[in-house]
Amino acid sequence: MSLRYVNAFAPELPYTLREQVIDYARSVEAASQEIFKEAEVKLTDELRDQLALVAAVRKLHSICSSSYWLLYNSTRLLGNDVSGVRVGGTTFTPESVQFRQLGTLLRDLEVLLNDQGLNVELLRQPYPQILHFLANERRPDQ
């Protein structure tokens, strides 16, 4: 099993994030035979690698999105009574560099997904439906 597309971008991620993304993609790749069978799509190396890439992006988006929205909603719910949310040794406020970077990362990831003919709604689908999209609906130039 190759994870070739995942390995092309994962080294740029911070270690713990990279490990989570790669491990998740590896688990989807390990289940790919069953996913292909359920989707009734012929297993090819290219489609398996694309499916693993979508799984990695799904995990990355999930981590970024949940982190951003947890911080965003926490700061909004707490209102003016607190200056921010403390996680470990860092306090996150809507004005903090890390909070803004996380928001930028999430927006940039979603723009990139759209530019590649994917979207967040597709990432939320079961893997057999994602596989159908990859095999039948996504144009080669995307």
N, CA and C atoms as a LAMMPS dump frame, in Angstrom:
ITEM: TIMESTEP
0
ITEM: NUMBER OF ATOMS
426
ITEM: BOX BOUNDS ff ff ff
-5.0000000000000000e+02 5.0000000000000000e+02
-5.0000000000000000e+02 5.0000000000000000e+02
-5.0000000000000000e+02 5.0000000000000000e+02
ITEM: ATOMS id mol type element x y z
1 1 1 N 0.847 -1.17 0
2 1 2 C 0 0 0
3 1 3 C 0.894 1.234 0
4 2 1 N 0.477 2.252 -0.773
5 2 2 C 1.434 3.317 -1.02
6 2 3 C 1.197 4.626 -0.275
7 3 1 N -0.042 5.059 -0.134
8 3 2 C -0.337 6.374 0.435
9 3 3 C 0.467 7.466 -0.28
10 4 1 N 0.711 7.283 -1.572
11 4 2 C 1.612 8.195 -2.282
12 4 3 C 1.142 9.637 -2.263
13 5 1 N -0.14 9.883 -2.41
14 5 2 C -0.627 11.265 -2.392
15 5 3 C -0.574 11.843 -0.983
16 6 1 N -0.856 11.033 0.001
17 6 2 C -0.798 11.479 1.394
18 6 3 C 0.646 11.821 1.755
19 7 1 N 1.571 10.956 1.367
20 7 2 C 2.98 11.192 1.675
21 7 3 C 3.55 12.399 0.948
22 8 1 N 2.857 12.88 -0.071
23 8 2 C 3.323 14.067 -0.794
24 8 3 C 3.089 15.351 0.011
25 9 1 N 2.045 15.393 0.825
26 9 2 C 1.778 16.62 1.577
27 9 3 C 1.97 16.486 3.089
28 10 1 N 1.892 15.288 3.615
29 10 2 C 1.952 15.094 5.067
30 10 3 C 3.25 15.555 5.727
31 11 1 N 4.41 15.425 5.082
32 11 2 C 5.642 15.869 5.753
33 11 3 C 5.643 17.353 6.138
34 12 1 N 4.796 18.146 5.513
35 12 2 C 4.733 19.572 5.825
36 12 3 C 3.952 19.856 7.108
37 13 1 N 3.229 18.876 7.609
38 13 2 C 2.402 19.069 8.799
39 13 3 C 3.228 18.905 10.067
40 14 1 N 2.817 19.562 11.161
41 14 2 C 3.482 19.318 12.45
42 14 3 C 3.364 17.838 12.812
43 15 1 N 4.342 17.331 13.58
44 15 2 C 4.462 15.901 13.837
45 15 3 C 3.166 15.25 14.31
46 16 1 N 2.549 15.758 15.372
47 16 2 C 1.369 15.077 15.921
48 16 3 C 0.202 15.116 14.939
49 17 1 N 0.064 16.203 14.237
50 17 2 C -0.986 16.304 13.228
51 17 3 C -0.698 15.338 12.081
52 18 1 N 0.544 15.305 11.644
53 18 2 C 0.963 14.402 10.563
54 18 3 C 0.679 12.952 10.923
55 19 1 N 1.016 12.555 12.143
56 19 2 C 0.798 11.177 12.561
57 19 3 C -0.688 10.82 12.577
58 20 1 N -1.526 11.724 13.058
59 20 2 C -2.965 11.465 13.078
60 20 3 C -3.518 11.327 11.663
61 21 1 N -3.09 12.211 10.779
62 21 2 C -3.575 12.21 9.391
63 21 3 C -3.119 10.939 8.671
64 22 1 N -1.853 10.601 8.802
65 22 2 C -1.328 9.407 8.128
66 22 3 C -1.959 8.137 8.696
67 23 1 N -2.083 8.046 10.003
68 23 2 C -2.689 6.853 10.61
69 23 3 C -4.128 6.67 10.151
70 24 1 N -4.863 7.764 10.068
71 24 2 C -6.254 7.67 9.627
72 24 3 C -6.316 7.24 8.159
73 25 1 N -5.493 7.844 7.324
74 25 2 C -5.462 7.462 5.903
75 25 3 C -5.071 6.001 5.748
76 26 1 N -4.127 5.557 6.558
77 26 2 C -3.689 4.16 6.519
78 26 3 C -4.848 3.225 6.899
79 27 1 N -5.652 3.619 7.878
80 27 2 C -6.765 2.761 8.293
81 27 3 C -7.839 2.69 7.207
82 28 1 N -8.086 3.792 6.525
83 28 2 C -9.052 3.776 5.419
84 28 3 C -8.491 2.947 4.266
85 29 1 N -7.202 3.091 3.999
86 29 2 C -6.588 2.297 2.942
87 29 3 C -6.666 0.804 3.275
88 30 1 N -6.474 0.453 4.535
89 30 2 C -6.564 -0.948 4.948
90 30 3 C -7.977 -1.496 4.765
91 31 1 N -8.969 -0.63 4.875
92 31 2 C -10.366 -1.049 4.699
93 31 3 C -10.848 -0.859 3.263
94 32 1 N -9.949 -0.483 2.38
95 32 2 C -10.359 -0.118 1.022
96 32 3 C -11.033 -1.263 0.264
97 33 1 N -10.598 -2.489 0.464
98 33 2 C -11.241 -3.607 -0.237
99 33 3 C -12.725 -3.674 0.095
100 34 1 N -13.038 -3.538 1.364
101 34 2 C -14.441 -3.573 1.785
102 34 3 C -15.213 -2.363 1.262
103 35 1 N -14.56 -1.194 1.257
104 35 2 C -15.204 0.024 0.763
105 35 3 C -15.504 -0.114 -0.73
106 36 1 N -14.547 -0.605 -1.488
107 36 2 C -14.753 -0.809 -2.926
108 36 3 C -15.872 -1.818 -3.168
109 37 1 N -15.875 -2.88 -2.376
110 37 2 C -16.9 -3.913 -2.534
111 37 3 C -18.28 -3.337 -2.244
112 38 1 N -18.405 -2.604 -1.148
113 38 2 C -19.692 -2.005 -0.801
114 38 3 C -20.143 -0.995 -1.854
115 39 1 N -19.201 -0.264 -2.412
116 39 2 C -19.532 0.734 -3.428
117 39 3 C -19.754 0.113 -4.8
118 40 1 N -19.386 -1.158 -4.939
119 40 2 C -19.466 -1.849 -6.226
120 40 3 C -18.663 -1.122 -7.301
121 41 1 N -17.439 -0.763 -6.913
122 41 2 C -16.5 -0.086 -7.802
123 41 3 C -15.26 -0.963 -7.89
124 42 1 N -14.735 -1.091 -9.105
125 42 2 C -13.536 -1.907 -9.31
126 42 3 C -12.336 -1.248 -8.633
127 43 1 N -11.646 -2.025 -7.802
128 43 2 C -10.484 -1.527 -7.081
129 43 3 C -9.322 -1.321 -8.043
130 44 1 N -8.802 -0.111 -8.053
131 44 2 C -7.575 0.188 -8.789
132 44 3 C -6.625 0.898 -7.833
133 45 1 N -5.338 0.815 -8.119
134 45 2 C -4.356 1.491 -7.269
135 45 3 C -4.606 2.995 -7.236
136 46 1 N -4.922 3.578 -8.387
137 46 2 C -5.156 5.022 -8.468
138 46 3 C -6.344 5.442 -7.613
139 47 1 N -7.465 4.748 -7.724
140 47 2 C -8.636 5.103 -6.911
141 47 3 C -8.382 4.864 -5.429
142 48 1 N -7.648 3.81 -5.093
143 48 2 C -7.316 3.552 -3.685
144 48 3 C -6.462 4.691 -3.135
145 49 1 N -5.489 5.155 -3.92
146 49 2 C -4.645 6.266 -3.475
147 49 3 C -5.452 7.563 -3.348
148 50 1 N -6.388 7.79 -4.263
149 50 2 C -7.247 8.971 -4.173
150 50 3 C -8.139 8.896 -2.942
151 51 1 N -8.676 7.716 -2.665
152 51 2 C -9.523 7.533 -1.493
153 51 3 C -8.727 7.792 -0.212
154 52 1 N -7.501 7.296 -0.149
155 52 2 C -6.643 7.536 1.02
156 52 3 C -6.34 9.026 1.169
157 53 1 N -6.141 9.719 0.057
158 53 2 C -5.897 11.163 0.103
159 53 3 C -7.123 11.899 0.643
160 54 1 N -8.296 11.538 0.158
161 54 2 C -9.519 12.168 0.658
162 54 3 C -9.677 11.883 2.151
163 55 1 N -9.348 10.675 2.577
164 55 2 C -9.421 10.344 4.004
165 55 3 C -8.471 11.222 4.812
166 56 1 N -7.262 11.418 4.309
167 56 2 C -6.285 12.264 5.006
168 56 3 C -6.774 13.709 5.087
169 57 1 N -7.311 14.205 3.988
170 57 2 C -7.832 15.573 3.971
171 57 3 C -9.042 15.685 4.892
172 58 1 N -9.861 14.649 4.898
173 58 2 C -11.031 14.619 5.795
174 58 3 C -10.581 14.73 7.252
175 59 1 N -9.556 13.97 7.62
176 59 2 C -9.04 14.01 8.993
177 59 3 C -8.435 15.373 9.304
178 60 1 N -7.651 15.91 8.387
179 60 2 C -7.039 17.224 8.577
180 60 3 C -8.113 18.294 8.747
181 61 1 N -9.121 18.261 7.882
182 61 2 C -10.204 19.24 7.977
183 61 3 C -10.95 19.08 9.291
184 62 1 N -11.196 17.858 9.69
185 62 2 C -11.906 17.594 10.939
186 62 3 C -11.156 18.162 12.139
187 63 1 N -9.87 17.956 12.183
188 63 2 C -9.056 18.456 13.29
189 63 3 C -9.047 19.982 13.297
190 64 1 N -8.799 20.579 12.137
191 64 2 C -8.756 22.049 12.045
192 64 3 C -10.11 22.665 12.367
193 65 1 N -11.154 22.109 11.784
194 65 2 C -12.492 22.645 11.97
195 65 3 C -12.94 22.53 13.419
196 66 1 N -12.774 21.362 14.005
197 66 2 C -13.232 21.184 15.383
198 66 3 C -12.437 22.077 16.334
199 67 1 N -11.148 22.224 16.109
200 67 2 C -10.328 23.092 16.964
201 67 3 C -10.766 24.543 16.841
202 68 1 N -10.95 25.003 15.611
203 68 2 C -11.351 26.393 15.392
204 68 3 C -12.715 26.669 16.015
205 69 1 N -13.686 25.813 15.705
206 69 2 C -15.044 26.076 16.184
207 69 3 C -15.169 25.906 17.69
208 70 1 N -14.389 25.022 18.277
209 70 2 C -14.383 24.89 19.731
210 70 3 C -13.898 26.189 20.377
211 71 1 N -12.801 26.716 19.858
212 71 2 C -12.276 27.97 20.398
213 71 3 C -13.222 29.131 20.115
214 72 1 N -13.71 29.202 18.89
215 72 2 C -14.61 30.294 18.505
216 72 3 C -15.862 30.292 19.39
217 73 1 N -16.521 29.141 19.474
218 73 2 C -17.751 29.053 20.264
219 73 3 C -17.494 29.278 21.752
220 74 1 N -16.382 28.791 22.254
221 74 2 C -16.053 29.002 23.666
222 74 3 C -15.875 30.48 23.968
223 75 1 N -15.157 31.195 23.126
224 75 2 C -14.958 32.623 23.376
225 75 3 C -16.256 33.397 23.238
226 76 1 N -17.127 32.981 22.347
227 76 2 C -18.42 33.664 22.177
228 76 3 C -19.36 33.376 23.346
229 77 1 N -19.378 32.119 23.794
230 77 2 C -20.262 31.755 24.9
231 77 3 C -19.856 32.431 26.205
232 78 1 N -18.542 32.544 26.399
233 78 2 C -18.065 33.129 27.643
234 78 3 C -18.177 34.648 27.645
235 79 1 N -18.273 35.233 26.478
236 79 2 C -18.479 36.674 26.353
237 79 3 C -17.351 37.494 26.921
238 80 1 N -17.693 38.629 27.445
239 80 2 C -16.703 39.586 27.945
240 80 3 C -16.178 39.255 29.337
241 81 1 N -16.732 38.206 29.944
242 81 2 C -16.329 37.865 31.305
243 81 3 C -14.916 37.291 31.381
244 82 1 N -14.43 36.748 30.28
245 82 2 C -13.088 36.166 30.26
246 82 3 C -12.336 36.701 29.049
247 83 1 N -11.023 36.712 29.174
248 83 2 C -10.222 37.256 28.075
249 83 3 C -9.951 36.232 26.982
250 84 1 N -10.077 34.945 27.306
251 84 2 C -9.816 33.918 26.306
252 84 3 C -9.948 32.533 26.906
253 85 1 N -9.561 31.565 26.118
254 85 2 C -9.611 30.164 26.534
255 85 3 C -8.175 29.684 26.668
256 86 1 N -7.86 29.127 27.823
257 86 2 C -6.501 28.642 28.07
258 86 3 C -6.433 27.15 27.762
259 87 1 N -5.507 26.793 26.892
260 87 2 C -5.252 25.399 26.535
261 87 3 C -3.761 25.173 26.75
262 88 1 N -3.446 24.31 27.713
263 88 2 C -2.034 24.109 28.05
264 88 3 C -1.449 25.42 28.541
265 89 1 N -0.36 25.841 27.939
266 89 2 C 0.286 27.085 28.334
267 89 3 C -0.108 28.267 27.467
268 90 1 N -1.094 28.102 26.608
269 90 2 C -1.469 29.155 25.671
270 90 3 C -2.893 29.614 25.923
271 91 1 N -3.076 30.934 25.921
272 91 2 C -4.414 31.497 26.004
273 91 3 C -4.824 31.955 24.617
274 92 1 N -5.962 31.448 24.158
275 92 2 C -6.478 31.794 22.844
276 92 3 C -7.581 32.833 22.992
277 93 1 N -7.432 33.924 22.291
278 93 2 C -8.469 34.946 22.205
279 93 3 C -8.758 35.157 20.732
280 94 1 N -9.89 35.753 20.399
281 94 2 C -10.158 36.017 18.974
282 94 3 C -9.09 36.889 18.321
283 95 1 N -8.347 37.631 19.123
284 95 2 C -7.298 38.5 18.587
285 95 3 C -5.922 37.837 18.55
286 96 1 N -5.781 36.662 19.161
287 96 2 C -4.462 36.026 19.239
288 96 3 C -4.016 35.525 17.864
289 97 1 N -2.721 35.524 17.685
290 97 2 C -2.123 35.098 16.42
291 97 3 C -2.52 33.664 16.095
292 98 1 N -2.452 32.772 17.082
293 98 2 C -2.757 31.365 16.846
294 98 3 C -4.216 31.165 16.438
295 99 1 N -5.11 31.889 17.081
296 99 2 C -6.537 31.777 16.765
297 99 3 C -6.795 32.243 15.33
298 100 1 N -6.197 33.367 14.958
299 100 2 C -6.364 33.875 13.589
300 100 3 C -5.723 32.938 12.569
301 101 1 N -4.571 32.361 12.902
302 101 2 C -3.912 31.421 11.995
303 101 3 C -4.767 30.174 11.788
304 102 1 N -5.38 29.693 12.837
305 102 2 C -6.249 28.519 12.738
306 102 3 C -7.44 28.819 11.831
307 103 1 N -8.031 29.996 11.983
308 103 2 C -9.135 30.401 11.109
309 103 3 C -8.688 30.518 9.66
310 104 1 N -7.514 31.089 9.445
311 104 2 C -6.973 31.217 8.087
312 104 3 C -6.691 29.851 7.49
313 105 1 N -6.111 28.962 8.279
314 105 2 C -5.828 27.599 7.819
315 105 3 C -7.112 26.896 7.394
316 106 1 N -8.154 27.006 8.189
317 106 2 C -9.422 26.36 7.872
318 106 3 C -10.017 26.942 6.59
319 107 1 N -10.03 28.256 6.462
320 107 2 C -10.564 28.885 5.234
321 107 3 C -9.737 28.5 4.01
322 108 1 N -8.418 28.538 4.138
323 108 2 C -7.542 28.176 3.015
324 108 3 C -7.744 26.722 2.598
325 109 1 N -7.906 25.836 3.569
326 109 2 C -8.14 24.422 3.27
327 109 3 C -9.449 24.251 2.513
328 110 1 N -10.494 24.955 2.928
329 110 2 C -11.786 24.852 2.251
330 110 3 C -11.739 25.446 0.848
331 111 1 N -10.991 26.522 0.648
332 111 2 C -10.816 27.092 -0.698
333 111 3 C -10.067 26.098 -1.584
334 112 1 N -9.018 25.494 -1.048
335 112 2 C -8.245 24.503 -1.803
336 112 3 C -9.115 23.306 -2.19
337 113 1 N -9.932 22.86 -1.267
338 113 2 C -10.846 21.757 -1.57
339 113 3 C -11.757 22.127 -2.736
340 114 1 N -12.364 23.297 -2.665
341 114 2 C -13.244 23.747 -3.745
342 114 3 C -12.497 23.876 -5.06
343 115 1 N -11.273 24.395 -5.014
344 115 2 C -10.469 24.531 -6.233
345 115 3 C -10.167 23.182 -6.871
346 116 1 N -10.123 22.134 -6.057
347 116 2 C -9.832 20.784 -6.562
348 116 3 C -11.092 19.994 -6.91
349 117 1 N -12.234 20.673 -6.88
350 117 2 C -13.48 20.002 -7.238
351 117 3 C -14.069 19.182 -6.108
352 118 1 N -13.587 19.417 -4.908
353 118 2 C -14.099 18.736 -3.723
354 118 3 C -14.775 19.788 -2.847
355 119 1 N -15.465 19.355 -1.836
356 119 2 C -16.012 20.311 -0.883
357 119 3 C -16.226 19.627 0.455
358 120 1 N -16.547 20.43 1.441
359 120 2 C -16.71 19.92 2.794
360 120 3 C -17.861 18.923 2.864
361 121 1 N -18.917 19.17 2.116
362 121 2 C -20.058 18.243 2.132
363 121 3 C -19.649 16.855 1.648
364 122 1 N -18.789 16.792 0.639
365 122 2 C -18.306 15.494 0.162
366 122 3 C -17.534 14.778 1.269
367 123 1 N -16.715 15.51 2.014
368 123 2 C -15.924 14.896 3.087
369 123 3 C -16.799 14.272 4.173
370 124 1 N -18.009 14.74 4.306
371 124 2 C -18.915 14.223 5.331
372 124 3 C -19.668 12.973 4.885
373 125 1 N -19.536 12.6 3.646
374 125 2 C -20.255 11.44 3.111
375 125 3 C -19.575 10.141 3.529
376 126 1 N -20.33 9.034 3.536
377 126 2 C -19.705 7.724 3.775
378 126 3 C -18.702 7.411 2.657
379 127 1 N -17.705 6.632 2.973
380 127 2 C -16.651 6.355 1.999
381 127 3 C -17.134 5.724 0.694
382 128 1 N -18.128 4.831 0.695
383 128 2 C -18.599 4.328 -0.598
384 128 3 C -19.136 5.451 -1.51
385 129 1 N -19.797 6.448 -0.93
386 129 2 C -20.285 7.573 -1.743
387 129 3 C -19.126 8.431 -2.243
388 130 1 N -18.127 8.633 -1.404
389 130 2 C -16.935 9.377 -1.835
390 130 3 C -16.265 8.634 -2.98
391 131 1 N -16.18 7.329 -2.861
392 131 2 C -15.561 6.514 -3.903
393 131 3 C -16.334 6.627 -5.213
394 132 1 N -17.654 6.611 -5.152
395 132 2 C -18.457 6.812 -6.366
396 132 3 C -18.146 8.152 -6.995
397 133 1 N -18.035 9.184 -6.193
398 133 2 C -17.692 10.505 -6.705
399 133 3 C -16.338 10.475 -7.403
400 134 1 N -15.348 9.881 -6.759
401 134 2 C -14.009 9.818 -7.341
402 134 3 C -13.994 9.023 -8.642
403 135 1 N -14.752 7.937 -8.678
404 135 2 C -14.744 7.053 -9.849
405 135 3 C -15.587 7.582 -10.998
406 136 1 N -16.683 8.282 -10.7
407 136 2 C -17.656 8.598 -11.745
408 136 3 C -17.91 10.078 -11.998
409 137 1 N -17.793 10.893 -10.987
410 137 2 C -18.241 12.264 -11.139
411 137 3 C -17.143 13.284 -11.266
412 138 1 N -16.01 13.023 -10.676
413 138 2 C -14.912 13.996 -10.698
414 138 3 C -14.233 13.946 -12.061
415 139 1 N -14.139 15.076 -12.682
416 139 2 C -13.511 15.144 -14.002
417 139 3 C -11.984 15.032 -13.842
418 140 1 N -11.297 14.426 -14.808
419 140 2 C -9.844 14.225 -14.704
420 140 3 C -9.065 15.537 -14.555
421 141 1 N -9.602 16.649 -15.066
422 141 2 C -8.857 17.907 -14.993
423 141 3 C -9.027 18.598 -13.643
424 142 1 N -9.758 18.009 -12.73
425 142 2 C -9.962 18.637 -11.413
426 142 3 C -8.926 18.18 -10.44
